[in-house]
Structures are given as C-alpha cells and as structure tokens.
Amino acid sequence: MSGKRKRLPKLKNVPVLDDIERVHSIIKEYIHDTPVLTSNSLNELLGCEIYFKCENLQKIGAFKMRGALSAALSFSDKELEKGLIAHSSGNHGQGIAKAAQILGVPAYVVMPENSSASKMDAVKGYGAKVITCSNSMKAREETTKKIMDKKGLSFVHPYNDYHVMAGQGTAALEFLKQKSNLHFLLAPVSGGSLLCGSSIVAKELSSKIKVIGCEPLEVNDAERSFYAKKIKTNKSTNTICDGLKANVSEITFPIIAKNVDEIISVKEKTIIKAMQLIWERMNIIVETSSSVPLAVVMENKKYFSGKRVGIILTGGNVDLKKLPF
C-alpha cells in the first residue's frame, strides 16, 4: 500500500458542504464524473424535464464507489494494514473491494447467501474474499464482527458512517454543478447515506430545490419514519429492489428529518415499468433500485408537471438472467 496517497481527516460530526467538497477533491482522481442525460420522449410522456445523473456509469457500476473510497481514505496506514471488511448485498461490497484494490490492501465482504450472483462475482472480480451468511441483518453483522475481530480488519458500514455519507454526497455535488436550476432532486432511500449526502449538498447550494426520498411501498420504513417523526422498521423485505431493503438509522434519520422535503413510496409494478422505460427510451442499463425515483414521477405526474426534475440513477449492476420484465 502506498503511504503517499492523500488522506481524508476523520469526520466526527455530520458532514457539511465543505467536507463533501474536500472529499470530492481527493476521490475525484479515482472515480468518473458521470454524465447527466435526458430523454425527450420521457419528458413528453411525463410532462416535465427530467435529468438523470448516471451513476450506473460510475466505476463498479454504482454510486457506492464514492462512499467506499471516502471511508477507505480516512483510515491511516496502520488501520488499513490488515485490510477492509464490509457487509453488503452487492454494490457497497463492490465499492469496498475496488477501494481496497486501489489502496493495495485485502478486502473481505460478507454477503447474504441469496445475493445476486452477478454482484457476488463482481466483488470477487475486484479481488475481495466473499463470505456468505444467512439472509438477515443480524447474521450479516455477527459474521462481519467475528471476522473483523479475528483478523484485525477496518470496518466500513454501508450507511452508518459520516465518511460514506460525505462520499455519496459528491454525486449530488457534481450533479448540481452540471444542472443548477432544478426544482426537485430525487434519490432512492434505503439506509439513507445517499439521501443524507444529497440533501446536505442541495440545501447548502440552493434553498429552492425540494429533495425527495424515493422507496418501494413494500419497504417504506423511511416514509413511515419521516411522517411519524421517529424511526419505524420494516417487518418484510418483499421487494424486487435488492439495494433498498435496509432501514434508516439513528445516524441517517435525523439528517433526513431535517433536510428532506418529502418521502414518497411507489408500487412494485411501477418500479418495473420505470426500469423498462429507462432501458427502452435511454438505451442504458439500470437496476430496479435505480428506477424508483422515475416511478415516483410516473405515479405523481401532476405534482411534477412542468418542473425540472433531477434523478440520481444509483446503479446498473443487473443479473441479466433475472430481469423483472
């Protein structure tokens, strides 16, 4: 591992715009400044101007690369000596594996045994060792802790981490510099790090942008928590969006409650239709999780009518043998 790489200072509090800009200045040499695309046919169909920040074209095929690098670069050489560990259903694991590859250290990723085969293969492809566990958050956390303690690894949580949050916020930072006059900024919400980072950037750069979290109705803990003003959890994970099954946390929820204007959930059939529309009209590959914000626009056309709507397309890692349409 090279000790010459620039390091990020430890974040002990909720990141602010300056923190996110500092993170971006360090990680930008390792990531893509992803394009913003639009589709005339989708605009005509839905009656608004939609701009897509294409993180499906990011390294590892997802925005998670940003947070993983941000967190990895916050560790000292001594902390990184034995390697990194994470638990993930896919994209966060790929991000940690790639970050470790860049830094020249080992990586271990604990994945549920029902994880997408393509995502599991991708994690291995970046050089990480995959350890499978049963399909529950408890199993993921217990397996991760056991390996971490045994090997002396540095752990990166998929969302309960200010460095991860700041890294994810760099996608919105780029987006709002590329397209500054948006009325709405929409992002999927699961654990909440992307929505937190995006909302921090949006609210500091413009008081006029409405930030909306988007999630499947089947796992709408964020929506229920937002309106109840306290954390609610999901009793089921029955959604096709494998990247949106986590619950908002004690770290992410207060930021969401402060900065986010609304959380809107949508039906599974609309998510599938949105995914299909993006594939057909834009000729790009996105995952089901990425399609949720467009589904929100589709189910609320009148609300977004005539507005400029920014959507973060979070990833494009798809098992082509298991398409929902």
Order of alpha helices (4+ residues) and beta strands (2+ residues): alpha-beta-alpha-beta-alpha-alpha-beta-alpha-beta-alpha-beta-alpha-beta-alpha-beta-alpha-beta-alpha-alpha-beta-alpha-alpha-alpha-beta
